[in-house]
Amino acid sequence: MQGSVGNEPKIRFESQGGWLEKAGIVGLARILEKDCYSIEGNSLLVKMEALNNFTQNYFKFFINEYGR
């Protein structure tokens, strides 16, 4: 689901209550920088531009967290 908050377009990731959805949203929030998302209730709003380099951020997070 897409939405716009302020002037920046964002994508809304919303949990419908399942544990797997919630785990995915928490994992996404851990990978992204804190200024790239906001939390509203059960939703994670992510700036669309934050997903442009998601692959690099994904691997960078896991290398920093767990090592090579």
PDB file of N, CA, C, O and CB in Angstrom:
ATOM      1  N   MET A   1       0.846  -1.171   0.000  1.00  0.00           N
ATOM      2  CA  MET A   1       0.000   0.000   0.000  1.00  0.00           C
ATOM      3  C   MET A   1       0.894   1.236   0.000  1.00  0.00           C
ATOM      4  O   MET A   1       1.833   1.304   0.793  1.00  0.00           O
ATOM      5  CB  MET A   1      -0.964  -0.003   1.219  1.00  0.00           C
ATOM      6  N   GLN A   2       0.639   2.185  -0.839  1.00  0.00           N
ATOM      7  CA  GLN A   2       1.427   3.401  -0.900  1.00  0.00           C
ATOM      8  C   GLN A   2       0.649   4.552  -0.286  1.00  0.00           C
ATOM      9  O   GLN A   2      -0.580   4.594  -0.319  1.00  0.00           O
ATOM     10  CB  GLN A   2       1.819   3.723  -2.346  1.00  0.00           C
ATOM     11  N   GLY A   3       1.397   5.470   0.266  1.00  0.00           N
ATOM     12  CA  GLY A   3       0.783   6.654   0.825  1.00  0.00           C
ATOM     13  C   GLY A   3       1.782   7.790   0.769  1.00  0.00           C
ATOM     14  O   GLY A   3       2.944   7.591   0.417  1.00  0.00           O
ATOM     15  N   SER A   4       1.329   8.969   1.115  1.00  0.00           N
ATOM     16  CA  SER A   4       2.219  10.114   1.134  1.00  0.00           C
ATOM     17  C   SER A   4       2.084  10.787   2.485  1.00  0.00           C
ATOM     18  O   SER A   4       0.984  11.136   2.914  1.00  0.00           O
ATOM     19  CB  SER A   4       1.904  11.102  -0.025  1.00  0.00           C
ATOM     20  N   VAL A   5       3.216  10.966   3.150  1.00  0.00           N
ATOM     21  CA  VAL A   5       3.224  11.643   4.433  1.00  0.00           C
ATOM     22  C   VAL A   5       4.066  12.885   4.260  1.00  0.00           C
ATOM     23  O   VAL A   5       5.238  12.790   3.896  1.00  0.00           O
ATOM     24  CB  VAL A   5       3.770  10.726   5.583  1.00  0.00           C
ATOM     25  N   GLY A   6       3.499  14.036   4.509  1.00  0.00           N
ATOM     26  CA  GLY A   6       4.215  15.273   4.238  1.00  0.00           C
ATOM     27  C   GLY A   6       4.382  15.416   2.739  1.00  0.00           C
ATOM     28  O   GLY A   6       3.447  15.182   1.974  1.00  0.00           O
ATOM     29  N   ASN A   7       5.578  15.801   2.323  1.00  0.00           N
ATOM     30  CA  ASN A   7       5.839  15.993   0.902  1.00  0.00           C
ATOM     31  C   ASN A   7       6.499  14.785   0.256  1.00  0.00           C
ATOM     32  O   ASN A   7       6.636  14.734  -0.966  1.00  0.00           O
ATOM     33  CB  ASN A   7       6.702  17.203   0.701  1.00  0.00           C
ATOM     34  N   GLU A   8       6.904  13.823   1.055  1.00  0.00           N
ATOM     35  CA  GLU A   8       7.643  12.687   0.512  1.00  0.00           C
ATOM     36  C   GLU A   8       6.741  11.467   0.350  1.00  0.00           C
ATOM     37  O   GLU A   8       5.990  11.120   1.260  1.00  0.00           O
ATOM     38  CB  GLU A   8       8.829  12.347   1.412  1.00  0.00           C
ATOM     39  N   PRO A   9       6.818  10.823  -0.802  1.00  0.00           N
ATOM     40  CA  PRO A   9       6.048   9.584  -0.974  1.00  0.00           C
ATOM     41  C   PRO A   9       6.645   8.475  -0.119  1.00  0.00           C
ATOM     42  O   PRO A   9       7.863   8.321  -0.032  1.00  0.00           O
ATOM     43  CB  PRO A   9       6.015   9.156  -2.463  1.00  0.00           C
ATOM     44  N   LYS A  10       5.770   7.716   0.503  1.00  0.00           N
ATOM     45  CA  LYS A  10       6.192   6.607   1.364  1.00  0.00           C
ATOM     46  C   LYS A  10       5.389   5.358   1.041  1.00  0.00           C
ATOM     47  O   LYS A  10       4.300   5.420   0.470  1.00  0.00           O
ATOM     48  CB  LYS A  10       6.032   6.977   2.854  1.00  0.00           C
ATOM     49  N   ILE A  11       5.952   4.239   1.420  1.00  0.00           N
ATOM     50  CA  ILE A  11       5.263   2.958   1.285  1.00  0.00           C
ATOM     51  C   ILE A  11       4.889   2.493   2.683  1.00  0.00           C
ATOM     52  O   ILE A  11       5.710   2.538   3.599  1.00  0.00           O
ATOM     53  CB  ILE A  11       6.153   1.891   0.545  1.00  0.00           C
ATOM     54  N   ARG A  12       3.659   2.051   2.844  1.00  0.00           N
ATOM     55  CA  ARG A  12       3.170   1.596   4.146  1.00  0.00           C
ATOM     56  C   ARG A  12       3.215   0.069   4.198  1.00  0.00           C
ATOM     57  O   ARG A  12       2.620  -0.613   3.363  1.00  0.00           O
ATOM     58  CB  ARG A  12       1.723   2.115   4.412  1.00  0.00           C
ATOM     59  N   PHE A  13       3.926  -0.448   5.187  1.00  0.00           N
ATOM     60  CA  PHE A  13       3.932  -1.878   5.474  1.00  0.00           C
ATOM     61  C   PHE A  13       3.108  -2.054   6.741  1.00  0.00           C
ATOM     62  O   PHE A  13       3.472  -1.554   7.805  1.00  0.00           O
ATOM     63  CB  PHE A  13       5.407  -2.452   5.640  1.00  0.00           C
ATOM     64  N   GLU A  14       1.992  -2.771   6.619  1.00  0.00           N
ATOM     65  CA  GLU A  14       1.060  -2.887   7.734  1.00  0.00           C
ATOM     66  C   GLU A  14       0.857  -4.347   8.097  1.00  0.00           C
ATOM     67  O   GLU A  14       0.607  -5.189   7.235  1.00  0.00           O
ATOM     68  CB  GLU A  14      -0.283  -2.230   7.392  1.00  0.00           C
ATOM     69  N   SER A  15       0.967  -4.628   9.375  1.00  0.00           N
ATOM     70  CA  SER A  15       0.749  -5.982   9.860  1.00  0.00           C
ATOM     71  C   SER A  15      -0.743  -6.226  10.058  1.00  0.00           C
ATOM     72  O   SER A  15      -1.465  -5.375  10.577  1.00  0.00           O
ATOM     73  CB  SER A  15       1.519  -6.223  11.175  1.00  0.00           C
ATOM     74  N   GLN A  16      -1.183  -7.391   9.638  1.00  0.00           N
ATOM     75  CA  GLN A  16      -2.574  -7.786   9.857  1.00  0.00           C
ATOM     76  C   GLN A  16      -2.698  -8.666  11.101  1.00  0.00           C
ATOM     77  O   GLN A  16      -3.758  -9.229  11.373  1.00  0.00           O
ATOM     78  CB  GLN A  16      -3.122  -8.525   8.624  1.00  0.00           C
ATOM     79  N   GLY A  17      -1.594  -8.775  11.853  1.00  0.00           N
ATOM     80  CA  GLY A  17      -1.643  -9.502  13.116  1.00  0.00           C
ATOM     81  C   GLY A  17      -0.828 -10.771  13.150  1.00  0.00           C
ATOM     82  O   GLY A  17      -0.632 -11.338  14.225  1.00  0.00           O
ATOM     83  N   GLY A  18      -0.344 -11.242  12.014  1.00  0.00           N
ATOM     84  CA  GLY A  18       0.435 -12.471  11.994  1.00  0.00           C
ATOM     85  C   GLY A  18       1.866 -12.235  12.468  1.00  0.00           C
ATOM     86  O   GLY A  18       2.447 -11.180  12.212  1.00  0.00           O
ATOM     87  N   TRP A  19       2.423 -13.215  13.154  1.00  0.00           N
ATOM     88  CA  TRP A  19       3.774 -13.061  13.705  1.00  0.00           C
ATOM     89  C   TRP A  19       4.827 -12.930  12.610  1.00  0.00           C
ATOM     90  O   TRP A  19       5.814 -12.215  12.784  1.00  0.00           O
ATOM     91  CB  TRP A  19       4.113 -14.245  14.601  1.00  0.00           C
ATOM     92  N   LEU A  20       4.628 -13.610  11.488  1.00  0.00           N
ATOM     93  CA  LEU A  20       5.605 -13.548  10.410  1.00  0.00           C
ATOM     94  C   LEU A  20       5.636 -12.156   9.763  1.00  0.00           C
ATOM     95  O   LEU A  20       6.705 -11.651   9.419  1.00  0.00           O
ATOM     96  CB  LEU A  20       5.292 -14.613   9.355  1.00  0.00           C
ATOM     97  N   GLU A  21       4.478 -11.553   9.604  1.00  0.00           N
ATOM     98  CA  GLU A  21       4.416 -10.186   9.082  1.00  0.00           C
ATOM     99  C   GLU A  21       5.109  -9.226  10.036  1.00  0.00           C
ATOM    100  O   GLU A  21       5.880  -8.370   9.602  1.00  0.00           O
ATOM    101  CB  GLU A  21       2.954  -9.752   8.856  1.00  0.00           C
ATOM    102  N   LYS A  22       4.843  -9.358  11.327  1.00  0.00           N
ATOM    103  CA  LYS A  22       5.457  -8.479  12.319  1.00  0.00           C
ATOM    104  C   LYS A  22       6.976  -8.647  12.338  1.00  0.00           C
ATOM    105  O   LYS A  22       7.706  -7.663  12.459  1.00  0.00           O
ATOM    106  CB  LYS A  22       4.878  -8.761  13.709  1.00  0.00           C
ATOM    107  N   ALA A  23       7.449  -9.874  12.221  1.00  0.00           N
ATOM    108  CA  ALA A  23       8.895 -10.121  12.195  1.00  0.00           C
ATOM    109  C   ALA A  23       9.529  -9.495  10.963  1.00  0.00           C
ATOM    110  O   ALA A  23      10.629  -8.950  11.048  1.00  0.00           O
ATOM    111  CB  ALA A  23       9.186 -11.628  12.229  1.00  0.00           C
ATOM    112  N   GLY A  24       8.865  -9.562   9.833  1.00  0.00           N
ATOM    113  CA  GLY A  24       9.373  -8.949   8.614  1.00  0.00           C
ATOM    114  C   GLY A  24       9.447  -7.438   8.723  1.00  0.00           C
ATOM    115  O   GLY A  24      10.404  -6.828   8.246  1.00  0.00           O
ATOM    116  N   ILE A  25       8.455  -6.833   9.340  1.00  0.00           N
ATOM    117  CA  ILE A  25       8.435  -5.381   9.513  1.00  0.00           C
ATOM    118  C   ILE A  25       9.537  -4.952  10.469  1.00  0.00           C
ATOM    119  O   ILE A  25      10.212  -3.952  10.222  1.00  0.00           O
ATOM    120  CB  ILE A  25       7.060  -4.910  10.031  1.00  0.00           C
ATOM    121  N   VAL A  26       9.731  -5.685  11.552  1.00  0.00           N
ATOM    122  CA  VAL A  26      10.808  -5.375  12.495  1.00  0.00           C
ATOM    123  C   VAL A  26      12.165  -5.528  11.814  1.00  0.00           C
ATOM    124  O   VAL A  26      13.044  -4.686  11.997  1.00  0.00           O
ATOM    125  CB  VAL A  26      10.726  -6.289  13.740  1.00  0.00           C
ATOM    126  N   GLY A  27      12.345  -6.584  11.035  1.00  0.00           N
ATOM    127  CA  GLY A  27      13.596  -6.794  10.309  1.00  0.00           C
ATOM    128  C   GLY A  27      13.875  -5.676   9.328  1.00  0.00           C
ATOM    129  O   GLY A  27      15.014  -5.221   9.221  1.00  0.00           O
ATOM    130  N   LEU A  28      12.869  -5.229   8.618  1.00  0.00           N
ATOM    131  CA  LEU A  28      13.026  -4.127   7.672  1.00  0.00           C
ATOM    132  C   LEU A  28      13.437  -2.854   8.405  1.00  0.00           C
ATOM    133  O   LEU A  28      14.319  -2.129   7.944  1.00  0.00           O
ATOM    134  CB  LEU A  28      11.720  -3.895   6.886  1.00  0.00           C
ATOM    135  N   ALA A  29      12.810  -2.585   9.530  1.00  0.00           N
ATOM    136  CA  ALA A  29      13.143  -1.394  10.307  1.00  0.00           C
ATOM    137  C   ALA A  29      14.582  -1.447  10.819  1.00  0.00           C
ATOM    138  O   ALA A  29      15.248  -0.414  10.891  1.00  0.00           O
ATOM    139  CB  ALA A  29      12.175  -1.240  11.481  1.00  0.00           C
ATOM    140  N   ARG A  30      15.067  -2.633  11.173  1.00  0.00           N
ATOM    141  CA  ARG A  30      16.451  -2.762  11.648  1.00  0.00           C
ATOM    142  C   ARG A  30      17.455  -2.506  10.535  1.00  0.00           C
ATOM    143  O   ARG A  30      18.545  -1.995  10.796  1.00  0.00           O
ATOM    144  CB  ARG A  30      16.682  -4.150  12.238  1.00  0.00           C
ATOM    145  N   ILE A  31      17.114  -2.848   9.312  1.00  0.00           N
ATOM    146  CA  ILE A  31      18.029  -2.681   8.181  1.00  0.00           C
ATOM    147  C   ILE A  31      18.094  -1.219   7.737  1.00  0.00           C
ATOM    148  O   ILE A  31      19.165  -0.725   7.384  1.00  0.00           O
ATOM    149  CB  ILE A  31      17.593  -3.570   7.007  1.00  0.00           C
ATOM    150  N   LEU A  32      16.960  -0.531   7.753  1.00  0.00           N
ATOM    151  CA  LEU A  32      16.907   0.852   7.281  1.00  0.00           C
ATOM    152  C   LEU A  32      17.456   1.810   8.337  1.00  0.00           C
ATOM    153  O   LEU A  32      17.420   1.523   9.533  1.00  0.00           O
ATOM    154  CB  LEU A  32      15.467   1.239   6.914  1.00  0.00           C
ATOM    155  N   GLU A  33      17.962   2.950   7.875  1.00  0.00           N
ATOM    156  CA  GLU A  33      18.400   3.990   8.793  1.00  0.00           C
ATOM    157  C   GLU A  33      17.177   4.617   9.441  1.00  0.00           C
ATOM    158  O   GLU A  33      16.112   4.684   8.827  1.00  0.00           O
ATOM    159  CB  GLU A  33      19.253   5.060   8.063  1.00  0.00           C
ATOM    160  N   LYS A  34      17.322   5.076  10.675  1.00  0.00           N
ATOM    161  CA  LYS A  34      16.181   5.566  11.447  1.00  0.00           C
ATOM    162  C   LYS A  34      15.473   6.768  10.821  1.00  0.00           C
ATOM    163  O   LYS A  34      14.279   6.963  11.048  1.00  0.00           O
ATOM    164  CB  LYS A  34      16.635   5.930  12.823  1.00  0.00           C
ATOM    165  N   ASP A  35      16.185   7.573  10.040  1.00  0.00           N
ATOM    166  CA  ASP A  35      15.535   8.735   9.426  1.00  0.00           C
ATOM    167  C   ASP A  35      14.804   8.382   8.143  1.00  0.00           C
ATOM    168  O   ASP A  35      14.231   9.260   7.498  1.00  0.00           O
ATOM    169  CB  ASP A  35      16.557   9.811   9.142  1.00  0.00           C
ATOM    170  N   CYS A  36      14.815   7.106   7.762  1.00  0.00           N
ATOM    171  CA  CYS A  36      14.161   6.669   6.525  1.00  0.00           C
ATOM    172  C   CYS A  36      12.764   6.099   6.746  1.00  0.00           C
ATOM    173  O   CYS A  36      12.073   5.769   5.781  1.00  0.00           O
ATOM    174  CB  CYS A  36      15.011   5.637   5.841  1.00  0.00           C
ATOM    175  N   TYR A  37      12.343   5.981   7.990  1.00  0.00           N
ATOM    176  CA  TYR A  37      11.028   5.402   8.260  1.00  0.00           C
ATOM    177  C   TYR A  37      10.407   6.038   9.493  1.00  0.00           C
ATOM    178  O   TYR A  37      11.081   6.697  10.285  1.00  0.00           O
ATOM    179  CB  TYR A  37      11.133   3.881   8.443  1.00  0.00           C
ATOM    180  N   SER A  38       9.119   5.826   9.633  1.00  0.00           N
ATOM    181  CA  SER A  38       8.385   6.217  10.833  1.00  0.00           C
ATOM    182  C   SER A  38       7.389   5.113  11.153  1.00  0.00           C
ATOM    183  O   SER A  38       7.028   4.314  10.288  1.00  0.00           O
ATOM    184  CB  SER A  38       7.662   7.597  10.642  1.00  0.00           C
ATOM    185  N   ILE A  39       6.957   5.080  12.385  1.00  0.00           N
ATOM    186  CA  ILE A  39       6.016   4.052  12.843  1.00  0.00           C
ATOM    187  C   ILE A  39       4.716   4.738  13.237  1.00  0.00           C
ATOM    188  O   ILE A  39       4.711   5.713  13.988  1.00  0.00           O
ATOM    189  CB  ILE A  39       6.603   3.227  14.045  1.00  0.00           C
ATOM    190  N   GLU A  40       3.617   4.210  12.716  1.00  0.00           N
ATOM    191  CA  GLU A  40       2.280   4.696  13.054  1.00  0.00           C
ATOM    192  C   GLU A  40       1.412   3.494  13.374  1.00  0.00           C
ATOM    193  O   GLU A  40       0.984   2.772  12.473  1.00  0.00           O
ATOM    194  CB  GLU A  40       1.663   5.543  11.890  1.00  0.00           C
ATOM    195  N   GLY A  41       1.155   3.280  14.639  1.00  0.00           N
ATOM    196  CA  GLY A  41       0.350   2.135  15.051  1.00  0.00           C
ATOM    197  C   GLY A  41       1.020   0.831  14.659  1.00  0.00           C
ATOM    198  O   GLY A  41       2.153   0.571  15.066  1.00  0.00           O
ATOM    199  N   ASN A  42       0.334   0.002  13.871  1.00  0.00           N
ATOM    200  CA  ASN A  42       0.883  -1.265  13.393  1.00  0.00           C
ATOM    201  C   ASN A  42       1.526  -1.139  12.021  1.00  0.00           C
ATOM    202  O   ASN A  42       1.741  -2.142  11.340  1.00  0.00           O
ATOM    203  CB  ASN A  42      -0.201  -2.313  13.348  1.00  0.00           C
ATOM    204  N   SER A  43       1.835   0.093  11.608  1.00  0.00           N
ATOM    205  CA  SER A  43       2.368   0.326  10.273  1.00  0.00           C
ATOM    206  C   SER A  43       3.771   0.906  10.321  1.00  0.00           C
ATOM    207  O   SER A  43       4.121   1.668  11.221  1.00  0.00           O
ATOM    208  CB  SER A  43       1.455   1.251   9.499  1.00  0.00           C
ATOM    209  N   LEU A  44       4.553   0.529   9.341  1.00  0.00           N
ATOM    210  CA  LEU A  44       5.877   1.089   9.129  1.00  0.00           C
ATOM    211  C   LEU A  44       5.817   1.868   7.830  1.00  0.00           C
ATOM    212  O   LEU A  44       5.550   1.292   6.775  1.00  0.00           O
ATOM    213  CB  LEU A  44       6.991  -0.024   9.091  1.00  0.00           C
ATOM    214  N   LEU A  45       6.062   3.174   7.891  1.00  0.00           N
ATOM    215  CA  LEU A  45       6.058   4.024   6.705  1.00  0.00           C
ATOM    216  C   LEU A  45       7.496   4.253   6.290  1.00  0.00           C
ATOM    217  O   LEU A  45       8.285   4.805   7.057  1.00  0.00           O
ATOM    218  CB  LEU A  45       5.325   5.377   6.968  1.00  0.00           C
ATOM    219  N   VAL A  46       7.847   3.831   5.073  1.00  0.00           N
ATOM    220  CA  VAL A  46       9.215   3.887   4.577  1.00  0.00           C
ATOM    221  C   VAL A  46       9.274   4.844   3.395  1.00  0.00           C
ATOM    222  O   VAL A  46       8.453   4.776   2.480  1.00  0.00           O
ATOM    223  CB  VAL A  46       9.723   2.476   4.173  1.00  0.00           C
ATOM    224  N   LYS A  47      10.268   5.745   3.431  1.00  0.00           N
ATOM    225  CA  LYS A  47      10.486   6.632   2.291  1.00  0.00           C
ATOM    226  C   LYS A  47      10.830   5.774   1.082  1.00  0.00           C
ATOM    227  O   LYS A  47      11.648   4.859   1.180  1.00  0.00           O
ATOM    228  CB  LYS A  47      11.619   7.674   2.584  1.00  0.00           C
ATOM    229  N   MET A  48      10.219   6.061  -0.041  1.00  0.00           N
ATOM    230  CA  MET A  48      10.453   5.262  -1.243  1.00  0.00           C
ATOM    231  C   MET A  48      11.917   5.312  -1.671  1.00  0.00           C
ATOM    232  O   MET A  48      12.448   4.321  -2.172  1.00  0.00           O
ATOM    233  CB  MET A  48       9.559   5.749  -2.382  1.00  0.00           C
ATOM    234  N   GLU A  49      12.571   6.451  -1.480  1.00  0.00           N
ATOM    235  CA  GLU A  49      13.974   6.570  -1.876  1.00  0.00           C
ATOM    236  C   GLU A  49      14.888   5.691  -1.030  1.00  0.00           C
ATOM    237  O   GLU A  49      15.988   5.352  -1.467  1.00  0.00           O
ATOM    238  CB  GLU A  49      14.421   8.016  -1.778  1.00  0.00           C
ATOM    239  N   ALA A  50      14.455   5.314   0.173  1.00  0.00           N
ATOM    240  CA  ALA A  50      15.262   4.456   1.039  1.00  0.00           C
ATOM    241  C   ALA A  50      15.415   3.051   0.460  1.00  0.00           C
ATOM    242  O   ALA A  50      16.345   2.328   0.818  1.00  0.00           O
ATOM    243  CB  ALA A  50      14.640   4.379   2.428  1.00  0.00           C
ATOM    244  N   LEU A  51      14.517   2.670  -0.420  1.00  0.00           N
ATOM    245  CA  LEU A  51      14.562   1.332  -0.996  1.00  0.00           C
ATOM    246  C   LEU A  51      15.390   1.269  -2.279  1.00  0.00           C
ATOM    247  O   LEU A  51      15.571   0.192  -2.848  1.00  0.00           O
ATOM    248  CB  LEU A  51      13.161   0.850  -1.272  1.00  0.00           C
ATOM    249  N   ASN A  52      15.896   2.424  -2.740  1.00  0.00           N
ATOM    250  CA  ASN A  52      16.706   2.440  -3.955  1.00  0.00           C
ATOM    251  C   ASN A  52      17.971   1.604  -3.822  1.00  0.00           C
ATOM    252  O   ASN A  52      18.341   0.900  -4.761  1.00  0.00           O
ATOM    253  CB  ASN A  52      17.073   3.859  -4.311  1.00  0.00           C
ATOM    254  N   ASN A  53      18.635   1.667  -2.686  1.00  0.00           N
ATOM    255  CA  ASN A  53      19.876   0.919  -2.448  1.00  0.00           C
ATOM    256  C   ASN A  53      19.670  -0.162  -1.397  1.00  0.00           C
ATOM    257  O   ASN A  53      20.571  -0.446  -0.609  1.00  0.00           O
ATOM    258  CB  ASN A  53      21.001   1.868  -2.009  1.00  0.00           C
ATOM    259  N   PHE A  54      18.495  -0.760  -1.386  1.00  0.00           N
ATOM    260  CA  PHE A  54      18.172  -1.708  -0.326  1.00  0.00           C
ATOM    261  C   PHE A  54      19.111  -2.910  -0.313  1.00  0.00           C
ATOM    262  O   PHE A  54      19.467  -3.396   0.761  1.00  0.00           O
ATOM    263  CB  PHE A  54      16.745  -2.180  -0.477  1.00  0.00           C
ATOM    264  N   THR A  55      19.516  -3.394  -1.474  1.00  0.00           N
ATOM    265  CA  THR A  55      20.400  -4.565  -1.525  1.00  0.00           C
ATOM    266  C   THR A  55      21.705  -4.291  -0.798  1.00  0.00           C
ATOM    267  O   THR A  55      22.162  -5.121  -0.012  1.00  0.00           O
ATOM    268  CB  THR A  55      20.684  -4.966  -2.979  1.00  0.00           C
ATOM    269  N   GLN A  56      22.308  -3.141  -1.049  1.00  0.00           N
ATOM    270  CA  GLN A  56      23.557  -2.793  -0.383  1.00  0.00           C
ATOM    271  C   GLN A  56      23.344  -2.645   1.125  1.00  0.00           C
ATOM    272  O   GLN A  56      24.163  -3.113   1.916  1.00  0.00           O
ATOM    273  CB  GLN A  56      24.133  -1.495  -0.971  1.00  0.00           C
ATOM    274  N   ASN A  57      22.257  -2.001   1.520  1.00  0.00           N
ATOM    275  CA  ASN A  57      21.965  -1.834   2.947  1.00  0.00           C
ATOM    276  C   ASN A  57      21.702  -3.166   3.631  1.00  0.00           C
ATOM    277  O   ASN A  57      22.096  -3.369   4.779  1.00  0.00           O
ATOM    278  CB  ASN A  57      20.768  -0.916   3.136  1.00  0.00           C
ATOM    279  N   TYR A  58      21.041  -4.067   2.931  1.00  0.00           N
ATOM    280  CA  TYR A  58      20.723  -5.393   3.465  1.00  0.00           C
ATOM    281  C   TYR A  58      22.006  -6.159   3.808  1.00  0.00           C
ATOM    282  O   TYR A  58      22.160  -6.661   4.921  1.00  0.00           O
ATOM    283  CB  TYR A  58      19.876  -6.195   2.450  1.00  0.00           C
ATOM    284  N   PHE A  59      22.918  -6.240   2.839  1.00  0.00           N
ATOM    285  CA  PHE A  59      24.149  -6.989   3.079  1.00  0.00           C
ATOM    286  C   PHE A  59      25.060  -6.265   4.055  1.00  0.00           C
ATOM    287  O   PHE A  59      25.739  -6.909   4.855  1.00  0.00           O
ATOM    288  CB  PHE A  59      24.882  -7.231   1.771  1.00  0.00           C
ATOM    289  N   LYS A  60      25.087  -4.932   4.007  1.00  0.00           N
ATOM    290  CA  LYS A  60      25.895  -4.157   4.945  1.00  0.00           C
ATOM    291  C   LYS A  60      25.429  -4.409   6.379  1.00  0.00           C
ATOM    292  O   LYS A  60      26.254  -4.572   7.278  1.00  0.00           O
ATOM    293  CB  LYS A  60      25.819  -2.651   4.612  1.00  0.00           C
ATOM    294  N   PHE A  61      24.113  -4.444   6.595  1.00  0.00           N
ATOM    295  CA  PHE A  61      23.568  -4.703   7.918  1.00  0.00           C
ATOM    296  C   PHE A  61      24.023  -6.057   8.443  1.00  0.00           C
ATOM    297  O   PHE A  61      24.503  -6.156   9.572  1.00  0.00           O
ATOM    298  CB  PHE A  61      22.048  -4.635   7.887  1.00  0.00           C
ATOM    299  N   PHE A  62      23.876  -7.100   7.633  1.00  0.00           N
ATOM    300  CA  PHE A  62      24.215  -8.441   8.099  1.00  0.00           C
ATOM    301  C   PHE A  62      25.719  -8.627   8.287  1.00  0.00           C
ATOM    302  O   PHE A  62      26.135  -9.357   9.187  1.00  0.00           O
ATOM    303  CB  PHE A  62      23.691  -9.473   7.124  1.00  0.00           C
ATOM    304  N   ILE A  63      26.539  -7.986   7.465  1.00  0.00           N
ATOM    305  CA  ILE A  63      27.988  -8.067   7.659  1.00  0.00           C
ATOM    306  C   ILE A  63      28.392  -7.357   8.935  1.00  0.00           C
ATOM    307  O   ILE A  63      29.223  -7.860   9.691  1.00  0.00           O
ATOM    308  CB  ILE A  63      28.733  -7.466   6.459  1.00  0.00           C
ATOM    309  N   ASN A  64      27.803  -6.172   9.185  1.00  0.00           N
ATOM    310  CA  ASN A  64      28.115  -5.438  10.404  1.00  0.00           C
ATOM    311  C   ASN A  64      27.597  -6.154  11.643  1.00  0.00           C
ATOM    312  O   ASN A  64      28.241  -6.132  12.693  1.00  0.00           O
ATOM    313  CB  ASN A  64      27.534  -4.040  10.335  1.00  0.00           C
ATOM    314  N   GLU A  65      26.448  -6.782  11.523  1.00  0.00           N
ATOM    315  CA  GLU A  65      25.811  -7.438  12.678  1.00  0.00           C
ATOM    316  C   GLU A  65      26.457  -8.789  13.000  1.00  0.00           C
ATOM    317  O   GLU A  65      26.690  -9.099  14.168  1.00  0.00           O
ATOM    318  CB  GLU A  65      24.313  -7.634  12.412  1.00  0.00           C
ATOM    319  N   TYR A  66      26.743  -9.576  11.994  1.00  0.00           N
ATOM    320  CA  TYR A  66      27.171 -10.959  12.211  1.00  0.00           C
ATOM    321  C   TYR A  66      28.575 -11.262  11.682  1.00  0.00           C
ATOM    322  O   TYR A  66      29.093 -12.353  11.915  1.00  0.00           O
ATOM    323  CB  TYR A  66      26.190 -11.890  11.566  1.00  0.00           C
ATOM    324  N   GLY A  67      29.191 -10.327  10.982  1.00  0.00           N
ATOM    325  CA  GLY A  67      30.528 -10.557  10.424  1.00  0.00           C
ATOM    326  C   GLY A  67      30.453 -11.272   9.092  1.00  0.00           C
ATOM    327  O   GLY A  67      29.381 -11.663   8.629  1.00  0.00           O
ATOM    328  N   ARG A  68      31.615 -11.432   8.489  1.00  0.00           N
ATOM    329  CA  ARG A  68      31.666 -12.079   7.193  1.00  0.00           C
ATOM    330  C   ARG A  68      31.525 -13.566   7.373  1.00  0.00           C
ATOM    331  O   ARG A  68      31.542 -14.310   6.393  1.00  0.00           O
ATOM    332  CB  ARG A  68      32.962 -11.745   6.458  1.00  0.00           C
TER     333      ARG A  68
END
